């Protein structure tokens, strides 16, 4: 199954084709905004290597179809998620060996949703993209299903398209 493309460590502005009217087109536009939520977190709560190694991509893509991963700053590099649907950036700023600060610019609820997606992914055994299954039923409904694995008690299902 093909996963939609996302910006890969992009420092440059996105093109007009990828944005809607009024959306930010440059990462700098998000960074310049005021921080609406600033909290401390740790690897025990959210493992940043899942972002850097792109292991969390499929779960995030299903939960946030208009979100992409990139990094900001050079020393140290800070992973960040930009959700174009809510016009929100979540930046993870390392503050110790297993500690980091979460900075949200715009909608602070997005961080809670990202964290819930991470927890669901972790509970499911941290599945790789190959664990997800694509189903199309006789009516043309399209779903992605993650079978029961890890500590999950039921399969996870996302409807991605329904015929009109």
Backbone as JSON, one array per atom type, in Angstrom:
{
  "sequence": "XXXXXXXXXXXXXXXXXXXXXXXXXXXXXXXXXXXXXXXXXXXXXXXXXXXXXXXXXXXXXXXXXXXXXXXXXXXXXXXXXXXXXXXXXXXXXXXXXXXXXXXXXXXXXXXXXXXXXXXXXXXXXXXXXXXXXXXXXXXXXXXXXXXXXXXXXXXXXXXXXXXX",
  "N": [[0.85, -1.17, 0.0], [0.59, 2.16, -0.81], [1.86, 4.99, 0.82], [0.85, 8.29, 1.41], [2.75, 11.03, 0.17], [4.95, 13.09, 2.09], [6.37, 16.09, 3.39], [9.84, 15.91, 3.62], [12.1, 16.47, 5.91], [12.11, 19.28, 5.35], [13.29, 22.47, 4.74], [12.66, 24.55, 3.26], [10.18, 26.72, 1.75], [6.87, 25.53, 1.13], [5.18, 24.7, -1.91], [2.69, 26.56, -3.73], [0.81, 24.74, -4.64], [0.46, 22.9, -2.63], [-0.87, 24.09, -0.59], [-3.7, 25.7, 0.96], [-5.85, 28.57, 0.48], [-4.81, 31.16, 2.66], [-3.29, 29.5, 4.3], [-0.24, 28.75, 6.04], [2.87, 28.78, 4.34], [5.52, 28.48, 4.8], [7.85, 27.08, 7.07], [8.98, 28.85, 8.83], [6.96, 30.7, 9.21], [5.28, 29.43, 11.0], [6.98, 29.08, 13.2], [7.41, 31.68, 14.01], [5.11, 32.36, 15.33], [3.26, 32.91, 18.43], [3.8, 30.82, 21.31], [1.4, 28.57, 22.32], [1.07, 26.48, 24.03], [3.24, 25.08, 26.34], [5.07, 22.56, 27.51], [6.8, 20.18, 29.63], [8.19, 17.03, 28.77], [8.91, 13.49, 28.42], [10.94, 10.75, 27.21], [9.73, 8.47, 28.14], [7.02, 9.06, 28.04], [6.58, 9.82, 25.38], [8.22, 8.67, 22.74], [10.67, 10.14, 21.01], [12.3, 9.05, 19.05], [10.64, 7.52, 17.49], [9.51, 9.38, 15.82], [11.79, 10.49, 14.48], [12.81, 8.19, 13.22], [10.77, 7.58, 11.59], [8.78, 5.74, 12.22], [6.29, 6.11, 13.27], [4.81, 7.25, 11.33], [2.61, 6.14, 9.71], [0.46, 5.82, 11.51], [0.14, 8.49, 12.36], [-0.47, 9.68, 9.89], [-2.95, 8.56, 9.32], [-4.5, 9.53, 11.44], [-4.17, 12.27, 11.17], [-4.61, 13.49, 8.34], [-3.56, 15.73, 6.97], [-1.11, 16.34, 8.03], [2.41, 16.81, 8.4], [5.83, 15.73, 8.87], [8.77, 17.34, 9.91], [11.89, 19.06, 10.47], [13.27, 21.53, 12.63], [15.55, 24.18, 13.18], [19.1, 23.87, 13.72], [20.96, 23.22, 15.68], [20.36, 22.13, 18.71], [18.91, 19.79, 16.32], [15.4, 19.94, 15.98], [12.64, 17.94, 16.07], [9.5, 18.32, 14.4], [5.95, 18.56, 14.01], [3.61, 19.46, 11.62], [0.38, 20.4, 11.26], [-1.73, 20.96, 8.79], [-4.48, 21.05, 8.61], [-5.45, 22.09, 11.01], [-3.84, 24.22, 11.18], [-1.55, 24.2, 12.8], [1.51, 23.88, 14.66], [3.59, 21.51, 16.22], [6.34, 21.43, 18.12], [9.25, 19.75, 19.14], [11.56, 20.19, 21.54], [14.67, 19.21, 22.43], [15.79, 18.75, 25.79], [17.42, 17.46, 27.47], [18.95, 14.23, 28.1], [16.85, 12.28, 27.89], [14.72, 13.91, 27.92], [12.42, 16.49, 26.92], [11.03, 19.54, 25.62], [7.74, 20.43, 24.79], [6.42, 22.44, 22.4], [3.67, 24.15, 21.36], [2.22, 25.75, 18.68], [-0.48, 27.48, 17.96], [-3.3, 25.55, 17.93], [-3.68, 24.06, 20.97], [-4.87, 21.59, 21.54], [-4.13, 19.81, 19.62], [-1.67, 18.67, 20.38], [-2.48, 16.92, 22.45], [-4.03, 15.16, 20.94], [-2.08, 14.12, 19.2], [-0.48, 12.85, 21.09], [-2.32, 10.93, 22.05], [-2.65, 9.42, 19.72], [-0.05, 8.41, 19.47], [0.01, 6.83, 21.84], [-1.99, 4.94, 21.24], [-0.78, 3.69, 19.05], [1.53, 2.66, 20.31], [0.34, 0.9, 22.18], [-0.67, -0.91, 20.4], [1.52, -2.38, 19.78], [3.55, -1.01, 18.46], [3.42, -1.01, 15.54], [4.82, -1.59, 12.27], [4.55, -0.02, 9.03], [3.84, -2.07, 7.31], [2.1, -3.68, 8.71], [-0.44, -2.68, 8.57], [-3.58, -3.01, 6.97], [-5.3, -2.74, 3.88], [-8.61, -2.37, 2.96], [-11.32, -2.84, 0.72], [-14.71, -2.76, 0.44], [-17.68, -4.4, -1.01], [-19.32, -2.26, -1.62], [-17.64, -0.2, -2.16], [-16.52, 1.16, -0.05], [-13.65, 2.28, 1.63], [-11.2, 1.18, 3.81], [-8.65, 1.3, 6.31], [-7.13, -1.12, 8.2], [-5.85, -2.14, 11.29], [-4.83, -5.03, 12.49], [-5.51, -6.91, 15.56], [-2.97, -6.59, 17.89], [-0.02, -6.5, 19.97], [-0.85, -4.95, 23.01], [-3.4, -4.36, 22.41], [-6.97, -4.69, 22.35], [-8.86, -4.86, 20.44], [-9.24, -4.61, 16.88], [-7.93, -1.74, 15.15], [-9.57, 0.66, 13.14], [-9.81, 2.71, 10.29], [-11.77, 4.73, 8.32], [-11.28, 5.67, 5.09], [-12.33, 6.43, 2.7], [-15.54, 6.83, 1.27], [-18.03, 5.86, -1.0], [-20.14, 8.13, -2.83]],
  "CA": [[0.0, 0.0, 0.0], [1.37, 3.39, -0.9], [1.58, 6.01, 1.82], [0.95, 9.58, 0.75], [4.03, 11.69, 0.38], [5.0, 14.18, 3.03], [7.63, 16.82, 3.36], [10.92, 15.18, 4.25], [13.12, 17.39, 6.42], [12.03, 20.44, 4.48], [13.59, 23.77, 5.33], [12.18, 25.58, 2.34], [8.75, 26.95, 1.68], [6.13, 24.61, 0.27], [4.65, 25.38, -3.09], [1.28, 26.95, -3.68], [-0.02, 23.56, -4.92], [0.26, 22.12, -1.41], [-1.52, 24.9, 0.44], [-5.01, 26.29, 0.7], [-5.8, 30.01, 0.76], [-4.67, 31.55, 4.06], [-2.41, 28.61, 5.03], [1.19, 29.04, 6.07], [3.61, 28.03, 3.34], [6.89, 28.35, 5.26], [8.0, 26.67, 8.46], [9.26, 30.07, 9.6], [5.69, 31.34, 9.56], [4.78, 28.78, 12.22], [7.93, 29.33, 14.3], [7.26, 33.08, 14.45], [3.88, 32.52, 16.11], [3.41, 32.72, 19.87], [3.61, 29.47, 21.83], [0.11, 28.49, 23.03], [1.22, 25.44, 25.05], [4.64, 24.76, 26.55], [5.14, 21.59, 28.61], [7.93, 19.25, 29.66], [7.82, 15.64, 28.56], [10.06, 12.61, 28.43], [10.9, 9.6, 26.32], [8.79, 7.5, 28.71], [5.68, 9.45, 27.61], [6.52, 9.95, 23.93], [9.56, 8.37, 22.27], [10.96, 10.94, 19.82], [12.93, 8.26, 17.99], [9.57, 7.07, 16.59], [9.38, 10.43, 14.8], [13.01, 10.57, 13.69], [12.97, 6.97, 12.42], [9.57, 7.53, 10.75], [8.0, 4.55, 12.58], [4.96, 6.55, 13.66], [4.21, 7.92, 10.17], [1.31, 5.64, 9.25], [-0.54, 6.15, 12.53], [-0.1, 9.93, 12.29], [-1.11, 9.99, 8.61], [-4.37, 8.19, 9.42], [-5.16, 10.42, 12.4], [-4.02, 13.65, 10.71], [-4.3, 13.39, 6.9], [-2.87, 16.91, 6.43], [0.05, 16.6, 8.88], [3.7, 16.32, 7.92], [6.97, 15.76, 9.78], [9.96, 18.04, 9.43], [12.71, 19.46, 11.61], [13.57, 22.95, 12.7], [16.8, 24.53, 13.85], [20.19, 22.98, 13.37], [21.75, 22.8, 16.82], [20.15, 20.78, 18.17], [17.73, 19.69, 15.46], [14.16, 19.73, 16.72], [11.57, 17.4, 15.23], [8.22, 19.0, 14.56], [4.81, 18.12, 13.23], [2.78, 20.58, 11.18], [-0.94, 19.95, 10.82], [-2.32, 22.03, 7.98], [-5.93, 21.1, 8.83], [-5.7, 22.97, 12.15], [-2.86, 25.3, 11.09], [-0.85, 24.07, 14.09], [2.82, 23.24, 14.69], [4.04, 20.94, 17.49], [7.79, 21.35, 18.06], [9.84, 19.01, 20.26], [12.88, 20.78, 21.76], [15.41, 18.4, 23.41], [16.25, 19.5, 26.96], [18.2, 16.52, 28.25], [19.14, 12.96, 27.4], [15.55, 11.67, 27.59], [13.74, 14.94, 28.24], [12.22, 17.49, 25.88], [9.95, 20.5, 25.78], [6.78, 20.44, 23.7], [5.94, 23.79, 22.12], [2.58, 24.13, 20.38], [1.87, 27.06, 18.13], [-1.86, 27.5, 17.48], [-4.3, 24.79, 18.68], [-3.03, 23.16, 21.94], [-5.52, 20.28, 21.57], [-3.42, 18.94, 18.67], [-0.68, 17.88, 21.11], [-3.19, 15.83, 23.13], [-4.42, 14.21, 19.9], [-0.85, 13.45, 18.77], [-0.09, 11.95, 22.18], [-3.27, 9.81, 22.04], [-2.29, 8.59, 18.55], [1.17, 7.7, 19.86], [-0.33, 5.81, 22.82], [-2.7, 3.88, 20.53], [0.24, 3.0, 18.27], [2.36, 1.9, 21.25], [-0.5, -0.18, 22.7], [-0.82, -1.89, 19.32], [2.79, -3.05, 19.56], [4.39, -0.16, 17.61], [3.48, -1.69, 14.25], [5.41, -1.01, 11.07], [3.55, 0.26, 8.02], [3.41, -3.32, 6.67], [1.07, -4.34, 9.52], [-1.74, -2.1, 8.23], [-4.23, -3.66, 5.84], [-6.23, -1.9, 3.14], [-9.79, -3.13, 2.57], [-12.38, -2.2, -0.04], [-15.86, -3.67, 0.43], [-18.44, -4.46, -2.25], [-19.95, -0.96, -1.86], [-16.61, 0.78, -2.46], [-15.98, 1.77, 1.16], [-12.24, 1.98, 1.79], [-10.76, 1.26, 5.2], [-7.35, 0.78, 6.72], [-7.34, -1.89, 9.43], [-4.68, -2.63, 12.0], [-5.31, -6.18, 13.27], [-5.17, -6.94, 16.98], [-1.57, -6.91, 18.19], [0.46, -5.83, 21.18], [-1.8, -5.0, 24.13], [-4.71, -3.94, 21.9], [-8.02, -5.69, 22.56], [-9.69, -4.9, 19.25], [-8.52, -3.99, 15.75], [-8.17, -0.32, 14.88], [-10.06, 0.83, 11.79], [-9.98, 4.07, 9.81], [-12.43, 4.85, 7.03], [-10.56, 6.7, 4.35], [-13.16, 6.9, 1.59], [-16.86, 6.22, 1.1], [-18.66, 6.35, -2.23], [-21.25, 9.06, -2.6]],
  "C": [[0.89, 1.22, 0.0], [0.91, 4.37, 0.18], [1.75, 7.36, 1.14], [2.27, 10.25, 1.1], [3.88, 12.83, 1.37], [6.32, 14.89, 2.88], [8.67, 16.04, 4.14], [12.02, 16.16, 4.63], [13.22, 18.65, 5.59], [12.35, 21.72, 5.26], [13.0, 24.87, 4.47], [10.67, 25.71, 2.4], [8.1, 25.89, 0.8], [5.58, 25.4, -0.9], [3.18, 25.68, -2.91], [0.37, 25.74, -3.87], [-0.34, 22.77, -3.67], [-0.48, 22.89, -0.32], [-2.89, 25.36, -0.01], [-4.92, 27.78, 1.0], [-5.73, 30.29, 2.26], [-3.75, 30.64, 4.86], [-0.98, 29.12, 5.01], [1.87, 28.2, 5.0], [5.06, 27.84, 3.76], [6.9, 27.93, 6.73], [8.25, 27.87, 9.35], [8.0, 30.81, 10.01], [5.08, 30.73, 10.81], [5.67, 29.12, 13.41], [7.77, 30.74, 14.85], [6.02, 33.29, 15.32], [4.14, 32.36, 17.62], [3.15, 31.26, 20.26], [2.32, 29.47, 22.66], [0.11, 27.41, 24.12], [2.69, 25.1, 25.13], [4.71, 23.82, 27.74], [6.4, 20.75, 28.5], [7.4, 17.85, 29.45], [9.09, 14.8, 28.55], [9.85, 11.45, 27.46], [9.94, 8.53, 26.84], [7.36, 7.79, 28.27], [5.52, 9.45, 26.1], [7.94, 9.78, 23.41], [9.83, 9.12, 20.96], [11.64, 10.15, 18.72], [11.87, 7.7, 17.03], [9.29, 8.1, 15.51], [10.6, 10.44, 13.88], [13.15, 9.38, 12.75], [11.75, 6.7, 11.54], [8.69, 6.31, 11.02], [6.55, 4.89, 12.89], [4.18, 7.15, 12.49], [2.81, 7.45, 9.81], [0.21, 6.0, 10.24], [-0.88, 7.64, 12.48], [-0.82, 10.31, 11.0], [-2.6, 9.66, 8.65], [-5.13, 9.12, 10.36], [-5.19, 11.87, 11.92], [-3.65, 13.64, 9.22], [-3.52, 14.56, 6.33], [-1.66, 17.31, 7.28], [1.31, 16.1, 8.19], [4.76, 16.51, 8.99], [8.09, 16.54, 9.11], [10.84, 18.31, 10.65], [13.01, 20.94, 11.49], [14.86, 23.13, 13.48], [17.88, 23.5, 13.51], [20.95, 22.46, 14.59], [21.01, 23.1, 18.11], [18.96, 20.78, 17.22], [16.5, 19.32, 16.29], [13.1, 19.15, 15.79], [10.3, 18.21, 15.44], [7.19, 18.42, 13.6], [4.0, 19.35, 12.88], [1.48, 19.99, 10.65], [-1.61, 21.1, 10.09], [-3.83, 22.13, 8.19], [-6.29, 22.05, 9.96], [-4.75, 24.16, 12.17], [-2.03, 25.37, 12.37], [0.51, 23.4, 13.9], [3.1, 22.75, 16.11], [5.54, 20.72, 17.33], [8.3, 20.67, 19.31], [11.28, 19.49, 20.41], [13.61, 19.95, 22.83], [15.92, 19.28, 24.56], [17.06, 18.62, 27.9], [18.29, 15.22, 27.49], [17.82, 12.31, 27.0], [14.41, 12.63, 27.9], [13.6, 15.88, 27.05], [11.07, 18.39, 26.26], [9.04, 20.38, 24.57], [6.27, 21.87, 23.59], [4.86, 23.69, 21.05], [2.3, 25.57, 19.97], [0.54, 26.91, 17.41], [-2.73, 26.65, 18.39], [-3.64, 23.79, 19.65], [-3.65, 21.77, 22.01], [-4.8, 19.3, 20.64], [-2.38, 18.09, 19.39], [-1.36, 16.7, 21.82], [-3.61, 14.75, 22.13], [-3.2, 13.45, 19.37], [-0.42, 12.44, 19.83], [-1.02, 10.73, 22.24], [-3.0, 8.87, 20.87], [-1.04, 7.78, 18.86], [0.85, 6.57, 20.83], [-1.08, 4.64, 22.18], [-1.72, 3.04, 19.72], [1.11, 2.12, 19.17], [1.6, 0.7, 21.82], [-0.68, -1.29, 21.67], [0.48, -2.61, 18.99], [3.76, -2.31, 18.67], [4.55, -0.77, 16.22], [4.16, -0.88, 13.15], [4.3, -0.8, 10.06], [3.02, -1.02, 7.36], [2.33, -4.05, 7.46], [-0.34, -3.84, 9.18], [-2.29, -2.77, 6.98], [-5.25, -2.72, 5.21], [-7.38, -2.78, 2.65], [-10.74, -2.25, 1.77], [-13.54, -3.19, -0.07], [-16.63, -3.57, -0.88], [-19.14, -3.15, -2.6], [-18.94, 0.14, -2.19], [-16.07, 1.52, -1.25], [-14.53, 1.33, 1.33], [-11.84, 2.19, 3.24], [-9.34, 0.75, 5.34], [-7.59, 0.12, 8.07], [-5.99, -2.31, 9.99], [-5.16, -3.79, 12.86], [-4.85, -6.11, 14.72], [-3.72, -7.38, 17.14], [-1.17, -6.16, 19.45], [-0.53, -6.03, 22.32], [-3.2, -4.57, 23.7], [-5.72, -5.06, 22.08], [-8.98, -5.79, 21.38], [-8.9, -4.26, 18.11], [-8.87, -2.5, 15.65], [-8.57, -0.19, 13.42], [-10.24, 2.31, 11.48], [-10.68, 4.02, 8.46], [-11.77, 5.99, 6.28], [-11.32, 7.19, 3.13], [-14.48, 6.12, 1.56], [-17.45, 6.75, -0.19], [-19.85, 7.24, -1.92], [-22.53, 8.47, -3.07]]
}
